[in-house]
Amino acid sequence: MRTVTIGKNTWAMGLTWRSYGDRPTSAELREDAEDLKADLAAVRITPQAQQAGFIASGMGTKRPKNIYSLAAAIADAREQPWLGIFRVGDNTWWYIAVREGQAVLPDGDVVGDEESIMAARANHESYADWTYVKGDLDDLRGLLDEQGKNLRRAPLKSMKPVSLLLPAAGVVGALLVLGGGFFWWQNYQAEQAQERAAKMQAEREKLLQEQAQVSPLVQSPMPAEWLQECVDTLEGQPVSVAGWTIKGLSCNPSSAIVAWQRDDGATVAERPSGGLDNTGNNVTQMIGLASLPNGADNAAGLAASNVALLQLLQPIGVQPQISAPVQPQPLPGAAASPPTAKTTPEETVTFTLPIDPTKLPFDQVPGLRLDTLSVNDDGDWVIAGELYGR
């Protein structure tokens, strides 16, 4: 369990969250804790959300005292949907993602290094309309202070059963009473588990359906802004660090990626930040891109988009690779879309530029979004993305 001290309180981070239709019972909490291999839970009850967060303490038989869930306290600090990334220590960040009903997403409470935080953020980037918040411990303290008397502290409580010793004379009678209700209790627990599973599945299908009806164009930034942020971040990196030199540069939707290689004389004792591979000769550094506003739905049909892209690239001798149009398929586990559901046809595009990509007006291409960039061995820019139609 990872904790951080802010003010006079100790806050726990990295819980796994589940939502309920009503305030969860002790039996429900213990069952979900067992399912998640957790021994601690924090219950969060608000007018909009009934949730519990679960975590393994790693504390043996010791029960927690005066430790509160940070996500439960912070979730109402901004209007949903919002996500935040906060630096809470050396190479340690905390990530929170809050959506409908001010609910913390099941995997929206993560603590770890930069790579794990960016992976958590990538899991949620397909959702629309995020408000992004970044900061450090001082910013978290400010969010807590803003809530004043409305701050809700959700203490961590042990899910381990308390040992109760019956007097010897009452043991036989108690066993008879318990035995009579044993099978009824088993059936009741099974029914409750089925109801919760059905409710969670319905919520998941609803979320997926809502997401499917939102145009991908309003869930990602305009191509020119993304390219500018990516290129600026890559070009801002030093050529070498302590004898380690750059061997690869690229970007994905949320991060710039710098691949470092160890040269003669360099050692792992002093190296660029990032993930070190098993050989000790390569480091992969993930650098989060700044949060950018989502673009507008400027689709004009795939035929018009293809012509606009060709008009932009052919004058500089570049021929894009454009796939055949495809109609998006439902995600695995998603309910079938009703006839009225909006689906967006799309094509994938790839092209290689011999010039700085930020010099071209890619925003003029209707329905274009870019999400991958890399620099090849010739120093050219290899770019990929999608064209969305109507």
BALOBA-1460 file (C-alpha; in Angstrom, 3 decimals):
// residues 390
<rec num="1" residu="m" x="0.000" y="0.000" z="0.000"/>
<rec num="2" residu="r" x="1.348" y="3.434" z="-0.987"/>
<rec num="3" residu="t" x="0.535" y="6.447" z="1.169"/>
<rec num="4" residu="v" x="1.317" y="10.152" z="1.198"/>
<rec num="5" residu="t" x="1.050" y="12.670" z="4.035"/>
<rec num="6" residu="i" x="-0.753" y="15.910" z="3.195"/>
<rec num="7" residu="g" x="-1.397" y="18.268" z="6.065"/>
<rec num="8" residu="k" x="-2.217" y="16.253" z="9.178"/>
<rec num="9" residu="n" x="-3.666" y="13.249" z="7.322"/>
<rec num="10" residu="t" x="-2.230" y="10.128" z="5.744"/>
<rec num="11" residu="w" x="-3.781" y="9.296" z="2.386"/>
<rec num="12" residu="a" x="-3.757" y="5.947" z="0.571"/>
<rec num="13" residu="m" x="-3.383" y="5.738" z="-3.225"/>
<rec num="14" residu="g" x="-3.811" y="2.956" z="-5.761"/>
<rec num="15" residu="l" x="-7.185" y="1.476" z="-4.784"/>
<rec num="16" residu="t" x="-9.378" y="-0.559" z="-7.135"/>
<rec num="17" residu="w" x="-12.927" y="0.836" z="-7.204"/>
<rec num="18" residu="r" x="-16.331" y="-0.782" z="-7.533"/>
<rec num="19" residu="s" x="-19.707" y="0.942" z="-7.747"/>
<rec num="20" residu="y" x="-22.997" y="-0.165" z="-6.166"/>
<rec num="21" residu="g" x="-26.659" y="0.637" z="-6.600"/>
<rec num="22" residu="d" x="-27.011" y="1.259" z="-2.850"/>
<rec num="23" residu="r" x="-24.728" y="1.509" z="0.133"/>
<rec num="24" residu="p" x="-22.767" y="-1.784" z="0.118"/>
<rec num="25" residu="t" x="-23.287" y="-4.166" z="3.011"/>
<rec num="26" residu="s" x="-20.450" y="-5.619" z="5.048"/>
<rec num="27" residu="a" x="-21.032" y="-8.975" z="3.374"/>
<rec num="28" residu="e" x="-20.746" y="-7.402" z="-0.088"/>
<rec num="29" residu="l" x="-17.556" y="-5.606" z="0.874"/>
<rec num="30" residu="r" x="-15.941" y="-8.758" z="2.252"/>
<rec num="31" residu="e" x="-16.930" y="-10.729" z="-0.849"/>
<rec num="32" residu="d" x="-15.525" y="-8.109" z="-3.233"/>
<rec num="33" residu="a" x="-12.374" y="-7.782" z="-1.117"/>
<rec num="34" residu="e" x="-11.828" y="-11.531" z="-1.361"/>
<rec num="35" residu="d" x="-12.418" y="-11.404" z="-5.128"/>
<rec num="36" residu="l" x="-9.804" y="-8.632" z="-5.492"/>
<rec num="37" residu="k" x="-7.379" y="-10.251" z="-3.008"/>
<rec num="38" residu="a" x="-7.579" y="-7.147" z="-0.822"/>
<rec num="39" residu="d" x="-7.817" y="-6.838" z="2.943"/>
<rec num="40" residu="l" x="-8.696" y="-3.127" z="3.205"/>
<rec num="41" residu="a" x="-11.644" y="-1.122" z="1.871"/>
<rec num="42" residu="a" x="-12.722" y="2.520" z="1.893"/>
<rec num="43" residu="v" x="-16.421" y="3.248" z="1.390"/>
<rec num="44" residu="r" x="-17.384" y="6.435" z="-0.461"/>
<rec num="45" residu="i" x="-21.050" y="7.476" z="-0.279"/>
<rec num="46" residu="t" x="-22.199" y="10.712" z="-1.963"/>
<rec num="47" residu="p" x="-25.542" y="11.855" z="-3.400"/>
<rec num="48" residu="q" x="-24.295" y="10.680" z="-6.809"/>
<rec num="49" residu="a" x="-22.038" y="7.705" z="-6.113"/>
<rec num="50" residu="q" x="-21.957" y="4.664" z="-3.868"/>
<rec num="51" residu="q" x="-18.483" y="3.180" z="-4.174"/>
<rec num="52" residu="a" x="-15.858" y="1.168" z="-2.365"/>
<rec num="53" residu="g" x="-12.131" y="1.113" z="-3.030"/>
<rec num="54" residu="f" x="-10.078" y="-2.006" z="-2.254"/>
<rec num="55" residu="i" x="-6.378" y="-2.540" z="-1.669"/>
<rec num="56" residu="a" x="-3.966" y="-5.055" z="-0.124"/>
<rec num="57" residu="s" x="-2.295" y="-3.550" z="2.913"/>
<rec num="58" residu="g" x="0.877" y="-5.616" z="3.045"/>
<rec num="59" residu="m" x="0.724" y="-5.003" z="6.800"/>
<rec num="60" residu="g" x="0.273" y="-8.569" z="8.045"/>
<rec num="61" residu="t" x="-2.251" y="-8.757" z="10.864"/>
<rec num="62" residu="k" x="-1.953" y="-5.079" z="11.740"/>
<rec num="63" residu="r" x="-5.150" y="-3.087" z="11.218"/>
<rec num="64" residu="p" x="-4.923" y="0.413" z="9.692"/>
<rec num="65" residu="k" x="-5.603" y="3.496" z="11.765"/>
<rec num="66" residu="n" x="-6.322" y="7.016" z="10.520"/>
<rec num="67" residu="i" x="-5.509" y="6.273" z="6.853"/>
<rec num="68" residu="y" x="-7.925" y="7.707" z="4.288"/>
<rec num="69" residu="s" x="-8.516" y="7.218" z="0.565"/>
<rec num="70" residu="l" x="-7.102" y="10.124" z="-1.440"/>
<rec num="71" residu="a" x="-9.315" y="9.380" z="-4.456"/>
<rec num="72" residu="a" x="-12.473" y="9.441" z="-2.318"/>
<rec num="73" residu="a" x="-11.487" y="12.844" z="-0.918"/>
<rec num="74" residu="i" x="-10.492" y="14.372" z="-4.264"/>
<rec num="75" residu="a" x="-13.125" y="12.940" z="-6.631"/>
<rec num="76" residu="d" x="-15.604" y="15.788" z="-6.050"/>
<rec num="77" residu="a" x="-12.951" y="18.520" z="-6.327"/>
<rec num="78" residu="r" x="-13.681" y="19.079" z="-10.032"/>
<rec num="79" residu="e" x="-16.796" y="18.547" z="-12.140"/>
<rec num="80" residu="q" x="-16.730" y="15.260" z="-14.020"/>
<rec num="81" residu="p" x="-15.390" y="14.074" z="-16.376"/>
<rec num="82" residu="w" x="-11.878" y="14.926" z="-15.186"/>
<rec num="83" residu="l" x="-8.534" y="13.244" z="-14.717"/>
<rec num="84" residu="g" x="-5.484" y="14.376" z="-12.827"/>
<rec num="85" residu="i" x="-1.785" y="13.511" z="-12.662"/>
<rec num="86" residu="f" x="0.118" y="14.678" z="-9.580"/>
<rec num="87" residu="r" x="3.786" y="14.271" z="-8.670"/>
<rec num="88" residu="v" x="3.874" y="12.920" z="-5.110"/>
<rec num="89" residu="g" x="7.549" y="11.954" z="-4.771"/>
<rec num="90" residu="d" x="10.779" y="11.215" z="-6.597"/>
<rec num="91" residu="n" x="9.781" y="9.433" z="-9.815"/>
<rec num="92" residu="t" x="6.349" y="8.810" z="-8.275"/>
<rec num="93" residu="w" x="3.032" y="10.110" z="-9.576"/>
<rec num="94" residu="w" x="-0.611" y="9.602" z="-8.668"/>
<rec num="95" residu="y" x="-3.350" y="9.348" z="-11.304"/>
<rec num="96" residu="i" x="-7.112" y="9.770" z="-10.809"/>
<rec num="97" residu="a" x="-9.917" y="9.490" z="-13.382"/>
<rec num="98" residu="v" x="-13.504" y="10.513" z="-12.529"/>
<rec num="99" residu="r" x="-16.540" y="10.210" z="-14.805"/>
<rec num="100" residu="e" x="-20.353" y="9.893" z="-14.695"/>
<rec num="101" residu="g" x="-21.833" y="10.528" z="-11.258"/>
<rec num="102" residu="q" x="-18.443" y="11.791" z="-10.008"/>
<rec num="103" residu="a" x="-17.455" y="8.110" z="-9.766"/>
<rec num="104" residu="v" x="-13.822" y="7.050" z="-9.678"/>
<rec num="105" residu="l" x="-13.285" y="4.636" z="-12.571"/>
<rec num="106" residu="p" x="-12.436" y="1.044" z="-11.535"/>
<rec num="107" residu="d" x="-8.840" y="1.528" z="-12.747"/>
<rec num="108" residu="g" x="-8.818" y="5.277" z="-12.191"/>
<rec num="109" residu="d" x="-6.717" y="5.379" z="-8.996"/>
<rec num="110" residu="v" x="-3.082" y="4.531" z="-9.822"/>
<rec num="111" residu="v" x="0.250" y="5.298" z="-8.182"/>
<rec num="112" residu="g" x="3.613" y="4.530" z="-9.761"/>
<rec num="113" residu="d" x="6.424" y="5.686" z="-12.017"/>
<rec num="114" residu="e" x="5.984" y="7.781" z="-15.141"/>
<rec num="115" residu="e" x="5.569" y="4.772" z="-17.430"/>
<rec num="116" residu="s" x="2.766" y="3.195" z="-15.391"/>
<rec num="117" residu="i" x="0.940" y="6.520" z="-15.046"/>
<rec num="118" residu="m" x="1.065" y="7.213" z="-18.784"/>
<rec num="119" residu="a" x="-0.207" y="3.680" z="-19.442"/>
<rec num="120" residu="a" x="-3.155" y="4.319" z="-17.096"/>
<rec num="121" residu="r" x="-3.921" y="7.580" z="-18.874"/>
<rec num="122" residu="a" x="-3.753" y="5.860" z="-22.278"/>
<rec num="123" residu="n" x="-6.404" y="3.367" z="-21.111"/>
<rec num="124" residu="h" x="-8.914" y="6.210" z="-20.744"/>
<rec num="125" residu="e" x="-8.021" y="8.518" z="-23.639"/>
<rec num="126" residu="s" x="-10.777" y="7.104" z="-25.860"/>
<rec num="127" residu="y" x="-13.383" y="8.591" z="-23.494"/>
<rec num="128" residu="a" x="-14.574" y="12.041" z="-24.534"/>
<rec num="129" residu="d" x="-14.458" y="15.526" z="-22.993"/>
<rec num="130" residu="w" x="-11.843" y="15.084" z="-20.265"/>
<rec num="131" residu="t" x="-10.804" y="18.060" z="-18.174"/>
<rec num="132" residu="y" x="-7.090" y="17.577" z="-17.434"/>
<rec num="133" residu="v" x="-5.465" y="18.610" z="-14.155"/>
<rec num="134" residu="k" x="-1.730" y="18.410" z="-13.410"/>
<rec num="135" residu="g" x="0.199" y="19.296" z="-10.290"/>
<rec num="136" residu="d" x="2.130" y="18.185" z="-7.224"/>
<rec num="137" residu="l" x="1.586" y="17.830" z="-3.481"/>
<rec num="138" residu="d" x="0.907" y="21.541" z="-3.094"/>
<rec num="139" residu="d" x="-1.844" y="21.337" z="-5.714"/>
<rec num="140" residu="l" x="-3.375" y="18.325" z="-3.961"/>
<rec num="141" residu="r" x="-3.308" y="20.232" z="-0.694"/>
<rec num="142" residu="g" x="-5.099" y="23.081" z="-2.446"/>
<rec num="143" residu="l" x="-7.806" y="20.754" z="-3.794"/>
<rec num="144" residu="l" x="-8.363" y="19.324" z="-0.324"/>
<rec num="145" residu="d" x="-8.493" y="22.777" z="1.263"/>
<rec num="146" residu="e" x="-10.943" y="24.049" z="-1.372"/>
<rec num="147" residu="q" x="-13.579" y="21.606" z="-0.170"/>
<rec num="148" residu="g" x="-13.487" y="22.878" z="3.392"/>
<rec num="149" residu="k" x="-16.275" y="21.386" z="5.505"/>
<rec num="150" residu="n" x="-17.533" y="19.429" z="2.482"/>
<rec num="151" residu="l" x="-14.386" y="17.295" z="2.417"/>
<rec num="152" residu="r" x="-15.312" y="13.617" z="2.761"/>
<rec num="153" residu="r" x="-12.755" y="11.406" z="4.482"/>
<rec num="154" residu="a" x="-13.199" y="7.705" z="3.712"/>
<rec num="155" residu="p" x="-11.069" y="5.718" z="6.171"/>
<rec num="156" residu="l" x="-9.543" y="2.399" z="5.229"/>
<rec num="157" residu="k" x="-11.092" y="-0.427" z="7.218"/>
<rec num="158" residu="s" x="-9.964" y="-4.002" z="7.568"/>
<rec num="159" residu="m" x="-11.972" y="-6.659" z="5.761"/>
<rec num="160" residu="k" x="-10.489" y="-9.425" z="7.893"/>
<rec num="161" residu="p" x="-13.093" y="-11.083" z="10.136"/>
<rec num="162" residu="v" x="-12.911" y="-10.276" z="13.825"/>
<rec num="163" residu="s" x="-12.397" y="-13.381" z="15.952"/>
<rec num="164" residu="l" x="-15.361" y="-13.909" z="18.298"/>
<rec num="165" residu="l" x="-15.182" y="-16.573" z="21.021"/>
<rec num="166" residu="l" x="-18.529" y="-17.951" z="22.202"/>
<rec num="167" residu="p" x="-18.863" y="-19.120" z="25.797"/>
<rec num="168" residu="a" x="-18.433" y="-22.903" z="25.969"/>
<rec num="169" residu="a" x="-21.992" y="-23.491" z="27.187"/>
<rec num="170" residu="g" x="-23.466" y="-21.660" z="24.194"/>
<rec num="171" residu="v" x="-21.362" y="-23.286" z="21.491"/>
<rec num="172" residu="v" x="-23.728" y="-26.188" z="20.722"/>
<rec num="173" residu="g" x="-26.833" y="-23.984" z="20.566"/>
<rec num="174" residu="a" x="-25.084" y="-21.416" z="18.413"/>
<rec num="175" residu="l" x="-23.942" y="-24.093" z="15.985"/>
<rec num="176" residu="l" x="-27.501" y="-25.373" z="15.637"/>
<rec num="177" residu="v" x="-28.796" y="-21.870" z="14.862"/>
<rec num="178" residu="l" x="-26.008" y="-21.208" z="12.380"/>
<rec num="179" residu="g" x="-26.450" y="-24.569" z="10.721"/>
<rec num="180" residu="g" x="-30.147" y="-23.901" z="10.116"/>
<rec num="181" residu="g" x="-29.388" y="-20.710" z="8.179"/>
<rec num="182" residu="f" x="-26.259" y="-21.880" z="6.373"/>
<rec num="183" residu="f" x="-27.849" y="-22.976" z="3.116"/>
<rec num="184" residu="w" x="-30.180" y="-19.969" z="3.032"/>
<rec num="185" residu="w" x="-27.164" y="-17.656" z="3.448"/>
<rec num="186" residu="q" x="-25.252" y="-19.394" z="0.656"/>
<rec num="187" residu="n" x="-28.171" y="-18.952" z="-1.737"/>
<rec num="188" residu="y" x="-28.603" y="-15.326" z="-0.713"/>
<rec num="189" residu="q" x="-24.909" y="-14.594" z="-1.324"/>
<rec num="190" residu="a" x="-25.046" y="-16.256" z="-4.751"/>
<rec num="191" residu="e" x="-28.088" y="-14.208" z="-5.758"/>
<rec num="192" residu="q" x="-26.452" y="-10.977" z="-4.600"/>
<rec num="193" residu="a" x="-23.281" y="-11.770" z="-6.567"/>
<rec num="194" residu="q" x="-25.318" y="-12.441" z="-9.723"/>
<rec num="195" residu="e" x="-27.229" y="-9.171" z="-9.331"/>
<rec num="196" residu="r" x="-24.005" y="-7.191" z="-8.909"/>
<rec num="197" residu="a" x="-22.411" y="-8.871" z="-11.932"/>
<rec num="198" residu="a" x="-25.464" y="-8.125" z="-14.079"/>
<rec num="199" residu="k" x="-25.513" y="-4.496" z="-12.903"/>
<rec num="200" residu="m" x="-21.805" y="-3.981" z="-13.639"/>
<rec num="201" residu="q" x="-22.205" y="-5.534" z="-17.085"/>
<rec num="202" residu="a" x="-25.161" y="-3.255" z="-17.847"/>
<rec num="203" residu="e" x="-23.161" y="-0.185" z="-16.766"/>
<rec num="204" residu="r" x="-20.217" y="-1.255" z="-18.919"/>
<rec num="205" residu="e" x="-22.422" y="-1.798" z="-21.984"/>
<rec num="206" residu="k" x="-24.063" y="1.586" z="-21.441"/>
<rec num="207" residu="l" x="-20.685" y="3.320" z="-21.274"/>
<rec num="208" residu="l" x="-19.440" y="1.540" z="-24.395"/>
<rec num="209" residu="q" x="-22.643" y="2.431" z="-26.248"/>
<rec num="210" residu="e" x="-22.350" y="6.111" z="-25.284"/>
<rec num="211" residu="q" x="-18.734" y="6.112" z="-26.390"/>
<rec num="212" residu="a" x="-19.627" y="4.493" z="-29.745"/>
<rec num="213" residu="q" x="-22.085" y="7.289" z="-30.522"/>
<rec num="214" residu="v" x="-19.498" y="10.061" z="-30.078"/>
<rec num="215" residu="s" x="-17.480" y="11.024" z="-33.159"/>
<rec num="216" residu="p" x="-13.775" y="10.110" z="-32.778"/>
<rec num="217" residu="l" x="-12.982" y="13.583" z="-34.117"/>
<rec num="218" residu="v" x="-14.181" y="15.285" z="-30.916"/>
<rec num="219" residu="q" x="-12.102" y="12.934" z="-28.741"/>
<rec num="220" residu="s" x="-8.657" y="13.941" z="-30.019"/>
<rec num="221" residu="p" x="-6.778" y="17.161" z="-30.828"/>
<rec num="222" residu="m" x="-6.428" y="18.719" z="-34.270"/>
<rec num="223" residu="p" x="-3.445" y="17.301" z="-36.200"/>
<rec num="224" residu="a" x="-1.436" y="20.536" z="-36.324"/>
<rec num="225" residu="e" x="-1.566" y="21.005" z="-32.535"/>
<rec num="226" residu="w" x="-0.586" y="17.393" z="-31.840"/>
<rec num="227" residu="l" x="2.295" y="17.535" z="-34.344"/>
<rec num="228" residu="q" x="3.594" y="20.797" z="-32.868"/>
<rec num="229" residu="e" x="3.553" y="19.386" z="-29.324"/>
<rec num="230" residu="c" x="5.225" y="16.153" z="-30.433"/>
<rec num="231" residu="v" x="7.956" y="17.788" z="-32.532"/>
<rec num="232" residu="d" x="8.708" y="20.467" z="-29.912"/>
<rec num="233" residu="t" x="9.093" y="17.796" z="-27.234"/>
<rec num="234" residu="l" x="11.366" y="15.592" z="-29.363"/>
<rec num="235" residu="e" x="13.547" y="18.458" z="-30.569"/>
<rec num="236" residu="g" x="13.937" y="19.656" z="-26.984"/>
<rec num="237" residu="q" x="15.845" y="16.523" z="-25.979"/>
<rec num="238" residu="p" x="19.658" y="16.598" z="-25.589"/>
<rec num="239" residu="v" x="21.734" y="14.649" z="-28.113"/>
<rec num="240" residu="s" x="23.441" y="12.665" z="-25.364"/>
<rec num="241" residu="v" x="23.273" y="12.129" z="-21.608"/>
<rec num="242" residu="a" x="26.303" y="10.798" z="-19.697"/>
<rec num="243" residu="g" x="27.534" y="8.907" z="-22.750"/>
<rec num="244" residu="w" x="24.112" y="7.585" z="-23.727"/>
<rec num="245" residu="t" x="22.975" y="8.699" z="-27.197"/>
<rec num="246" residu="i" x="19.593" y="8.823" z="-28.890"/>
<rec num="247" residu="k" x="18.867" y="5.942" z="-31.284"/>
<rec num="248" residu="g" x="15.133" y="6.519" z="-31.824"/>
<rec num="249" residu="l" x="12.479" y="9.235" z="-31.536"/>
<rec num="250" residu="s" x="8.723" y="8.759" z="-31.768"/>
<rec num="251" residu="c" x="5.332" y="9.851" z="-30.417"/>
<rec num="252" residu="n" x="2.086" y="8.097" z="-29.586"/>
<rec num="253" residu="p" x="-1.171" y="9.959" z="-28.805"/>
<rec num="254" residu="s" x="-0.126" y="10.887" z="-25.266"/>
<rec num="255" residu="s" x="3.661" y="10.577" z="-25.033"/>
<rec num="256" residu="a" x="6.949" y="11.330" z="-26.718"/>
<rec num="257" residu="i" x="9.260" y="8.307" z="-26.656"/>
<rec num="258" residu="v" x="13.043" y="8.613" z="-26.645"/>
<rec num="259" residu="a" x="15.123" y="5.455" z="-27.126"/>
<rec num="260" residu="w" x="18.621" y="5.759" z="-25.644"/>
<rec num="261" residu="q" x="21.629" y="3.524" z="-26.367"/>
<rec num="262" residu="r" x="24.709" y="3.079" z="-24.179"/>
<rec num="263" residu="d" x="27.974" y="4.048" z="-25.877"/>
<rec num="264" residu="d" x="31.516" y="3.004" z="-24.905"/>
<rec num="265" residu="g" x="32.452" y="4.349" z="-21.491"/>
<rec num="266" residu="a" x="28.852" y="4.905" z="-20.342"/>
<rec num="267" residu="t" x="27.320" y="2.818" z="-17.536"/>
<rec num="268" residu="v" x="23.916" y="2.243" z="-15.964"/>
<rec num="269" residu="a" x="25.119" y="4.075" z="-12.854"/>
<rec num="270" residu="e" x="24.442" y="7.335" z="-14.673"/>
<rec num="271" residu="r" x="21.817" y="7.130" z="-17.397"/>
<rec num="272" residu="p" x="18.722" y="8.888" z="-18.775"/>
<rec num="273" residu="s" x="15.479" y="8.379" z="-16.891"/>
<rec num="274" residu="g" x="13.184" y="5.643" z="-18.179"/>
<rec num="275" residu="g" x="12.904" y="1.868" z="-18.392"/>
<rec num="276" residu="l" x="16.190" y="-0.076" z="-18.630"/>
<rec num="277" residu="d" x="16.116" y="-3.307" z="-20.640"/>
<rec num="278" residu="n" x="17.646" y="-6.600" z="-19.478"/>
<rec num="279" residu="t" x="20.858" y="-6.069" z="-21.447"/>
<rec num="280" residu="g" x="21.635" y="-2.845" z="-19.617"/>
<rec num="281" residu="n" x="22.353" y="-1.169" z="-22.946"/>
<rec num="282" residu="n" x="19.018" y="0.460" z="-23.795"/>
<rec num="283" residu="v" x="16.698" y="2.888" z="-22.007"/>
<rec num="284" residu="t" x="13.175" y="3.800" z="-23.147"/>
<rec num="285" residu="q" x="12.080" y="7.192" z="-21.843"/>
<rec num="286" residu="m" x="8.384" y="8.171" z="-21.904"/>
<rec num="287" residu="i" x="7.675" y="11.922" z="-21.789"/>
<rec num="288" residu="g" x="4.048" y="12.912" z="-21.357"/>
<rec num="289" residu="l" x="2.744" y="15.365" z="-23.932"/>
<rec num="290" residu="a" x="0.843" y="18.415" z="-22.740"/>
<rec num="291" residu="s" x="-2.925" y="18.093" z="-22.607"/>
<rec num="292" residu="l" x="-4.438" y="19.523" z="-25.781"/>
<rec num="293" residu="p" x="-8.034" y="20.594" z="-26.460"/>
<rec num="294" residu="n" x="-10.124" y="18.194" z="-28.521"/>
<rec num="295" residu="g" x="-10.806" y="19.192" z="-32.104"/>
<rec num="296" residu="a" x="-14.060" y="19.774" z="-33.943"/>
<rec num="297" residu="d" x="-16.063" y="17.315" z="-36.025"/>
<rec num="298" residu="n" x="-14.886" y="18.582" z="-39.415"/>
<rec num="299" residu="a" x="-15.604" y="15.422" z="-41.426"/>
<rec num="300" residu="a" x="-16.647" y="16.006" z="-45.029"/>
<rec num="301" residu="g" x="-16.731" y="12.455" z="-46.446"/>
<rec num="302" residu="l" x="-13.815" y="10.147" z="-47.179"/>
<rec num="303" residu="a" x="-13.610" y="11.020" z="-50.872"/>
<rec num="304" residu="a" x="-13.210" y="14.731" z="-50.096"/>
<rec num="305" residu="s" x="-10.665" y="13.962" z="-47.362"/>
<rec num="306" residu="n" x="-8.565" y="11.822" z="-49.714"/>
<rec num="307" residu="v" x="-8.446" y="14.572" z="-52.334"/>
<rec num="308" residu="a" x="-7.500" y="17.218" z="-49.732"/>
<rec num="309" residu="l" x="-4.648" y="15.056" z="-48.379"/>
<rec num="310" residu="l" x="-3.313" y="14.367" z="-51.882"/>
<rec num="311" residu="q" x="-3.462" y="18.070" z="-52.749"/>
<rec num="312" residu="l" x="-1.363" y="18.798" z="-49.658"/>
<rec num="313" residu="l" x="1.306" y="16.095" z="-50.161"/>
<rec num="314" residu="q" x="1.709" y="15.656" z="-53.924"/>
<rec num="315" residu="p" x="3.384" y="19.087" z="-54.481"/>
<rec num="316" residu="i" x="6.315" y="17.961" z="-52.271"/>
<rec num="317" residu="g" x="6.569" y="14.538" z="-53.925"/>
<rec num="318" residu="v" x="4.941" y="12.527" z="-51.131"/>
<rec num="319" residu="q" x="2.482" y="9.724" z="-51.875"/>
<rec num="320" residu="p" x="0.374" y="8.709" z="-48.835"/>
<rec num="321" residu="q" x="-0.685" y="5.121" z="-48.239"/>
<rec num="322" residu="i" x="-4.465" y="5.117" z="-47.723"/>
<rec num="323" residu="s" x="-6.316" y="1.973" z="-46.664"/>
<rec num="324" residu="a" x="-9.697" y="0.857" z="-47.966"/>
<rec num="325" residu="p" x="-12.615" y="2.324" z="-45.972"/>
<rec num="326" residu="v" x="-13.767" y="0.277" z="-42.996"/>
<rec num="327" residu="q" x="-16.804" y="0.530" z="-40.748"/>
<rec num="328" residu="p" x="-15.912" y="0.296" z="-37.023"/>
<rec num="329" residu="q" x="-16.908" y="-2.979" z="-35.361"/>
<rec num="330" residu="p" x="-18.307" y="-3.237" z="-31.806"/>
<rec num="331" residu="l" x="-15.736" y="-3.736" z="-29.072"/>
<rec num="332" residu="p" x="-15.528" y="-7.264" z="-27.604"/>
<rec num="333" residu="g" x="-18.208" y="-7.615" z="-24.964"/>
<rec num="334" residu="a" x="-20.175" y="-4.564" z="-26.127"/>
<rec num="335" residu="a" x="-23.875" y="-4.792" z="-26.815"/>
<rec num="336" residu="a" x="-24.949" y="-4.701" z="-30.462"/>
<rec num="337" residu="s" x="-25.522" y="-1.125" z="-31.635"/>
<rec num="338" residu="p" x="-29.156" y="-0.156" z="-32.254"/>
<rec num="339" residu="p" x="-30.098" y="1.032" z="-35.773"/>
<rec num="340" residu="t" x="-29.947" y="4.671" z="-34.622"/>
<rec num="341" residu="a" x="-26.390" y="4.439" z="-33.244"/>
<rec num="342" residu="k" x="-23.868" y="6.642" z="-35.029"/>
<rec num="343" residu="t" x="-20.860" y="4.864" z="-36.557"/>
<rec num="344" residu="t" x="-18.066" y="6.607" z="-38.424"/>
<rec num="345" residu="p" x="-16.358" y="5.071" z="-41.494"/>
<rec num="346" residu="e" x="-12.614" y="5.526" z="-41.505"/>
<rec num="347" residu="e" x="-9.380" y="4.967" z="-43.399"/>
<rec num="348" residu="t" x="-5.849" y="4.644" z="-42.065"/>
<rec num="349" residu="v" x="-3.155" y="6.795" z="-43.633"/>
<rec num="350" residu="t" x="0.656" y="6.630" z="-43.541"/>
<rec num="351" residu="f" x="3.197" y="8.896" z="-45.219"/>
<rec num="352" residu="t" x="6.861" y="9.872" z="-44.966"/>
<rec num="353" residu="l" x="7.862" y="13.530" z="-45.025"/>
<rec num="354" residu="p" x="11.316" y="14.863" z="-45.927"/>
<rec num="355" residu="i" x="10.439" y="18.225" z="-44.300"/>
<rec num="356" residu="d" x="9.349" y="19.430" z="-40.871"/>
<rec num="357" residu="p" x="5.704" y="18.258" z="-40.557"/>
<rec num="358" residu="t" x="4.737" y="21.353" z="-38.568"/>
<rec num="359" residu="k" x="5.215" y="23.431" z="-41.732"/>
<rec num="360" residu="l" x="2.221" y="21.835" z="-43.485"/>
<rec num="361" residu="p" x="-1.418" y="22.903" z="-42.798"/>
<rec num="362" residu="f" x="-2.796" y="19.459" z="-41.920"/>
<rec num="363" residu="d" x="-5.849" y="21.021" z="-40.251"/>
<rec num="364" residu="q" x="-7.125" y="21.814" z="-43.757"/>
<rec num="365" residu="v" x="-7.706" y="18.089" z="-44.415"/>
<rec num="366" residu="p" x="-11.280" y="17.290" z="-43.300"/>
<rec num="367" residu="g" x="-11.623" y="14.449" z="-40.812"/>
<rec num="368" residu="l" x="-7.851" y="13.941" z="-40.354"/>
<rec num="369" residu="r" x="-6.350" y="12.911" z="-37.014"/>
<rec num="370" residu="l" x="-2.704" y="11.961" z="-36.465"/>
<rec num="371" residu="d" x="-1.534" y="9.708" z="-33.644"/>
<rec num="372" residu="t" x="1.857" y="8.189" z="-34.531"/>
<rec num="373" residu="l" x="5.149" y="9.821" z="-35.506"/>
<rec num="374" residu="s" x="8.695" y="8.469" z="-35.738"/>
<rec num="375" residu="v" x="12.017" y="9.501" z="-37.238"/>
<rec num="376" residu="n" x="13.605" y="6.941" z="-39.584"/>
<rec num="377" residu="d" x="17.303" y="6.299" z="-40.251"/>
<rec num="378" residu="d" x="17.315" y="8.884" z="-43.057"/>
<rec num="379" residu="g" x="16.003" y="11.590" z="-40.752"/>
<rec num="380" residu="d" x="12.582" y="11.647" z="-42.418"/>
<rec num="381" residu="w" x="9.327" y="11.899" z="-40.478"/>
<rec num="382" residu="v" x="7.075" y="8.815" z="-40.680"/>
<rec num="383" residu="i" x="3.517" y="9.770" z="-39.734"/>
<rec num="384" residu="a" x="0.310" y="7.734" z="-39.382"/>
<rec num="385" residu="g" x="-3.263" y="8.495" z="-38.503"/>
<rec num="386" residu="e" x="-6.877" y="8.172" z="-39.578"/>
<rec num="387" residu="l" x="-9.302" y="9.852" z="-41.955"/>
<rec num="388" residu="y" x="-12.877" y="9.858" z="-40.632"/>
<rec num="389" residu="g" x="-15.881" y="10.211" z="-42.926"/>
<rec num="390" residu="r" x="-19.597" y="10.534" z="-42.336"/>
